[in-house]
Every structure is written in C-alpha cells, then in structure tokens.
Amino acid sequence: MMKRALFFFISIFFLGSCSISYVTFSSESKSWKGQYKGHIKDDSEDGVFTFQYKGGDGNTEFKNLEIAINGAFSTMTQTSENHKGAKVEMKSSCVSCAPLSRFNGQ
C-alpha cells in the first residue's frame, strides 16, 4: 500500500512539472481579421500569426506589404513586394524564453 501511495505522488509530481498549454488570441478591424495560435511548453513557445483581408480572396494582390508585430522583447517583421492572396501567415517560436502565458498570469 505504501509503494502505491509513493508511486501515485511521484507520478503526480512528474505530470505537474510538464505543463503544456494552448493559447488563441484574435481581433478584427473594419478590413482585417487577425489571430494568434500558440503552443506553450515549459520555457518555449511555437505559434502562428494569421491575418486575413476581409474583402479579398485568392486573387487579391498587395504591393509592398509590411507587417510588424511588436512583442515584449522583440519585433517581428515580414515584408513582401508582391503578395498574392488575402491571407498572410507568420510563424513564431522561441526557446528559453518567457512565453506569453507568463505575462497573462497563467
């Protein structure tokens, strides 16, 4: 009985030390929708920013498109002289960083 209790507490300790969470943030304006989906594990985070032009489709073209995302510690920028399509995706990742969950109290 004592071995089972010890095994139970050790299992809980290891399961609790590996935290994995998913976050989603979204917003929109008159012309654009934006979303961030992230996968957070311990001290790393992988995510994708997606921007969708509301009045566009696969044939929509943007000239000199620039997207800048200002983070807590850095700025991500993507530029394109000619972008075809109403959707733009930007991947984001960091290792040994302070993931977003640490800033919103999770």
Secondary structure, DSSP 8 states (H G I E B T S, - for coil): -HHHHHHHHHHHHHHHHS-EEEEEEEEE-SSEEEEEEEEEETTEEEEEEEEEETT--TT-EEEEEEEEEE-SS-EEEEEEEEEESSEEEEEEEEESS--GGGTTT-
